[in-house]
Amino acid sequence: MEELLQVLNPATEDVVATVPAATPADVDAAVLRAAAAQRDWASAAPADRARLLRRFASTVDEHIEELALLEVREAGHTLGNARWEAGNVRDLLDYAAGGVERLNGRQIPVPGGLDVTILEPLGVVGVIAPWNFPMPIAAWATAPALAAGNAVILKPAETTPLTALRLAELALTAGLPEGLFQVLPGTGPVAGDALVTHPGIAKIVFTGSTRVGKSIMAKCAGQVKRVTLELGGKSPNIVFADADLEAAAAAAPMAFLDNSGQDCCARTRILVEREVYDRFLELLAPAVEEIVVGDPLDARTQMGPLISRAQLDRVRSYVDGAPASAGTIRGKAPEGPGFWFPPTVLTGVPEDAPCAVEEIFGPVAVVLPFEDEADAIRLANATEYGLSGSLWTRDVGRALRASRAVRAGNLSVNSHSSVRYWTPFGGYRESGLGRELGPDALTAFTETKNVFISTEA
């Protein structure tokens, strides 16, 4: 009997779609189609591949509003965020298309001949995308993989398959060959595992939890299969005493509340120098309390619901499990149907409390005091993660020192911006392996072949 995936609207709990779940046999068939399509795609002229990718980008651009509304329905994102995400897919495709004709090898000086390197596509790439940013994160891998001459099989998260399926339809509308970009909705233990272990898949790109990422990495090791992993985070937001406190406090809420806190880059550990700790909390409280939580389609809404009942229960367990001595700053959230949780800041918790070191993946942050620069760095690095973070200071020297000392792949100074499609993104330690985006994105989907040509008679 065919298994069906139910897609719920997180804001209403209504079923908005049912989608067939892929089986291992479906994965086998998709890999065969992808391998055939990839051979023709790789042999096409670079200019033709680039032209088709730009046409794909243009087709996505024509359907921005449709894709955004789908994202609101399946993921509960605010409409403004969803429009940005659809636009980000368009921009990633355009950016990757620009790299097709610039995927250059090198000529290396050697005696007795000519030595050149050639960048060749891997073949068929498996992409396992998360539910928190279904469209853009899927495109982070899909766009450069296609540009480098590969085929892609995308498995979206069980809860958010609709935008991925629509993107596959738009790819065909734009003229991409049948089988080159396929979407297989399904569960992780079935479709995901079949994709990871399939011998016809040359590389897996996974975004999700560190626990699942470790399992995928172990399974890929048996075939020496390449992996890129973008995993968890518990990112610090470090506020030094010399910072513009008003600006830092005003920016802090959306640094952990964007996408309802379901963001691996969320600055959920707010570290504040002790001498300004009380003043910072005075500024932070009204900023958190004023966040508008509600209907994702309302233009005034700044934060929507969580993705599911399970995620709501997980977030609630961390707040309910906080020490009895903890202080709380809390905003408002709707009551009734939907997976709603209010913006919440916990104070007065031990620095090693679960809510202070574990990834909650919801609209919850902790505020911890520190004594001096060295103590700030110690606290910032006191988790297993190392994905992103922010530093607030007017001292340029301190900003540079701290940026070098914090063990994270993406940092911002006096801002919370750390993800751009034209700059590299990835984490240290248990936040992941490899880098996505940026000028080197295409090379992550290639093999380097070295060729020596003798010039001696």
N, C-alpha and C positions, 0 to 999 in steps of 0.2 A: 504493500500500500504506500502510495506517494506521501511523503512527509511535507507538510506545509508550514511555512514560517508566518506567524501573525505579526503584522506591523501595527503598533499602537501609536496614537498621538499622545505624547507625554503630558500635554496640557489638559487633555480631556479624558484620557484612557479609552477613547473610542478606537475600534479596529478600523484602520484606514485601508488596509490591503492584506491579502494573503499571497505568498510567493512560494513556488515549489522549491524544496531544498535539494541541492545537488548531492549525488551519490558518488562513490569512488568510480563507478562506471562512467558517470558524466565527466569526471575529471580526466579519465583515460581518453575519452573521445575528444574532449577539448584540447588536450595536449597534442593529439594527432593532427587536429585541424590547425592548431597554432604553429606546429613545426613546419607544416607545408606552406602556410602563409608567410612564415618568417624567412624561408629560403628565397622566395620571390621578392619580399620586401628588402632584404639585405642586398640583393643584386640590383635593385632599382637605382637609378641615378640619384645622387644626394639631393640635387635640386628638386627632383620630383617628390622625394620623401618630405623635404622641407615644405614644398608647396601644399601637399596634402595635410600636413600638420597645421599649417596656417589656415587652411580651409576648415579644419576641425575647430580651431580656435574661433574662427568667424561664426561657425554654426552654433557653438556654445554661446557666443555673444548674442545671437539672435533669440536665444531661449533663456536668458538670464532670469527673467521673472518667473518663468515656469519652474526652473530648477530651484530657485529660492523658495517658492511656495511648497515644493515637494520637501525641501529640507526642513521647513517650519513644521510640516505635518508629521514627518517621521522622527525628527530629532528635537523638536521644541525650541529651536534657535529663534532668536528675535529676527524679524524680517530684515532689518538692516545688516545684521551679521550674515544672514543667509545670502543676501545679495552680494556682499563682499566675497563670500566663499565661492559662489558661482563665477564671479569675476576673476577670482584667483586662479580657477581652473583655466579660464581663457588665457590669462597672462602667462601661466606656466607653459601652456602649449606654444604660445608665441615665442617665449624665451627659449624653449628647447628647440624649436624649429630653427632659430638663429644659430644653433650650435651644430646642426647637421653638416654643413659645408665647412665647418671649422674644427672638425674632429681630426686633428692632425697628429701624425706620428713625428719622429725626429730623425735627423741624420746625425750619426755619431762618428766623429773622426776615428778611424782605425788604420793601421798600416796594411798595405797590400790589397786594398779594395774599398768598397763602399758598404757602410752599415746603416740600415734604416729600420725603424720600428713602425709597425702597422697596428692600428687599433681595430679589432674585429668584434662584432657583437657576440654576446654569450649564447643566444638562442632563444629559449622560451623562459620568461621571468614570471614567477608567481608573486603576486602582491596581496597581502592580507591587511585590509584597512580597518581602522577602528570606528566606533560609533560616535566619538565625540566631535570629530570634524570629518564627516564621511567624504565630502567632495574634495577639498583641497589636499588632504593627506593621501588620498588615492592618486591624485594627480602628481604629487611630489615624486612618486616612483614611475607612474605610467608614462608621463610626458618624456622624461629623459631616456627611459628604456626604449620607447618607440623611436625616438630621435636617433639613438645609437644603433638602430637596425634590428632590434629584438621584437618578438611578439610578447604580449602580456595577457595573463589570465588573472583577473582580479576577483578575490573573494571578499565581498563587503561584510561588515558585521551583521549578525542575524537580525538586529533591531533596526538597521538603517540600509536596506538594499535598494531603495527606490531610485535615488539619484544616480547610483552607479549603473543600474539597468538603463536608465534614460540616457546617460552619457554614452553607453555602448551603442544605443540606437542612433544617437547623433553622429557618432564616428562613422557608421555606415552611410548615413545621409551625406556626410562630407566627402565620401568616396574612399575611405580606408578599406583595404581588402577584407573580405569575409575571413573570419578566423584570427585576424591579427590582434584584435582587442576584444576579449571575451569576458563576461561577468558571470560568475557562478555563485549565487547566494547559497548559503548552507551553514551548518553548524561547524564550530571549530573541531570537535572530535571526529567528525566524519569528513566533510569536504576540505576543511583546513588541513587535517592530518594527511589526507590523500594527496593534496597539493605539495605539502612539505616533503613527503617521502617519495614522490614520483621520480623515477630516474630520468624522465624527460624534461624535468624542470632544472634549469641551470643555476638559478639563484632565487632566494626567497627574501622579500622585503616585508618586514613585519613591524607594525606599530601597535603597541598595547602594553599590557602589564609586564613587569619584570619577571614574574613567575612564569608566564606563558612563553616569554621570550627565551628564557633559559631552556625550557623544554624544546622549543623549536631549534635552538642552536645545537642542542645535543643530538637531535634527530638528523640534522643536516651534516653533522660531523661524520656520520657513517658513510656518507657519499662524498665527503670533502666538498660539500655544496656551499657556495658563497652565500653569505647572509648580510643584510643590513638590518639593524635592530634599533628602533626608537622606542624607548621604554619609559619607566616611571620618573617622577620628579618630586622634590619637596624643596622648592626653590626659595632662597633667602631674598628678602628685601631689606637691605642694610641702610639705616638712617643714622648718619653721624650728627654730632651736636652742631656742627657748622653748616649743616644743610639748610636749604630753604624749607623750613618745617611746614609752612602752609601748603606749598606745592607738593611736598612729599605726602602729606596727609590726604590732600585732595585726590592724589593719583592712586593711593594705596587700595581703596575699595575695588575698583575695576581691575586692578592687577591680580586679584584672586577671585573676583566674581564674574569675569567675562566667561560666557558659556556656562554659567551657573557653577563655576569652579571646576568644571570637567575639562581641564586643560593641564597637560603634563608640565607646562611652563608656569603655571599659576604661582604667584609669589605668596605662598601660604605661611611662610615663617618671617614675620616682620621683626627684625632685630633693631632695637633702638638704643642709642647711647644713654646711659642711666641719667645723666644730668638733664636731658630733655625728655625723658620717658613720660612723665606726668603731663607735660604740655602737649606732647604728641598725641596722647590718648584723648585729651580734651578736644583736639582738632579732629581726630579720627572718628569719634563717636557720632557726631552729626552727619559726617560724610557717609558713614555706613547706614545710618538710620534713614537717610533720605533716598537711598537707592529704590527705584521703582521696579517692583517685581509683579509680573502679571502676563496678560495676553500677549503672546509673541507677535501677533499681528498689529498691536497697538504701537504707533510710532513713539509713544512716550516710554515704553517699556525698556528697561536696561538689562533685566535678567529674567529668563524664563524658567521652566521647570527642569528637574533632573530627568534623566533618560528613562528610568524604570522604577518600579516598586523596589526591586532588589537594591538599586543604587541609593534610593531614599532611605531604606533600612540601614544600609552600611553607613551613610553619613550620620544618621541619627544616633547610631551606636557609639560613634566617637564622641559626640557632644554629650550624650547621656553618661558616657564612661569617663568624662573629665573629672579631675579631683574635685571634691566638694568645696574646696577653698577657691576654685577658679572664679574669676569675674567674667561677666559676659556683656558684650555689646551686641545687640540684636536688632535687625531690621524687621520688616513685615513681609508676609507672603500670603497669597490667597488661601482660603480654606475650601473644602469640597473636592470634587474630582480633580485629578492631576497629581503629579509627583513633585509637590512644592516643598521647599525648605527655605527658611529665611536667611538672609546674610547674617553670618555669625562670626564674632571675634572673641577668642578666649584669652584671658589675661591671668597672670598669677599661677601658671602651670609650671611644673618642673621641666627643665630643658630636655629631659629624656622621656617625658610622658609620651604615650603612643600618638596622641593628637599633635605632638610637636615634632615627631620624627618620621611617622608613617604617612604615606600618600593617602589622603582621604578621598580626593576626587569629587569634591563638592564645595559649596560656598562657605567654607570654614577656614579661618586663619587663626594663628596664635601670635601674640606679641611677647617677645622676650627681651629683657634688658641686657646690655653688655657694658663692660667697664671701659675698654679702650680699643684701639685698632687691633691689637693682637687677639683680644678676647672676641671681637667681632668675627675675625677670620676663623678662629677655633669653632665658634658656634655655626658659622656658615658651612663649614666642612664636616659637621658632626652628624651626617646622615650617610646612608649607603649610596645616595644619588648624587648626580652632578650634571644637571641639564642646563639650567639657566639661573638668572638672578639679576638683582638691581643694586646699585650703589648710589646713595644720595650724599653729596658733599660738594663744597665750593673749592676744595683743595685739590688742584690738578695732580700734584704729586701723590697724594693719598689715593685718588681715584685710580691712578696707574698702578701703584703698589698693590692695592686691594684687588684690582682686576687680575693681576698676575697671580695673586695668592689664593683666590677662591677657585676651587677645583670644579669648574663647570665649563661647558662648551659654548655658552652664549650668555653674554653679560651686557647690561645697559647701565650707563651712568646718567643720573638725573632724568631717567625715563624708564619705561617698562617695555620698550620695543626690542624684540630679539629675533623675530622670524621675518625674513624677507626672501622672496624666491630667488633673488640674485646674489645672496650671500649664504655661506655654508651653515648648516644646522645639524646638531647632534650632541651627544652627551658623553661625559666621563663616567667611569666606574659602572654602576648598575643602571645607569640611565641609557645605556645603549652601546652600539658598536657601529662604526662607520659614520659617514656624513651624507646628508642629502642637500639638495638645492645648491645654488651658487654656480660659479663658472666651471667647476669640475664635475658637475652632476652626471654628465653623459659618460665620462670615463669610468664611473662606478659600474657601468653596464657593459664593459668591454674587456677583452683579453688583449694583452700586449704581446705581439709576435715580433721577434727580432730576425732580420734577414741580412746575411752577409753575402756580398757579391764580390768575388775575386776579380781584380783587374790585372793580375799577373798572367803572363802567357803560359 
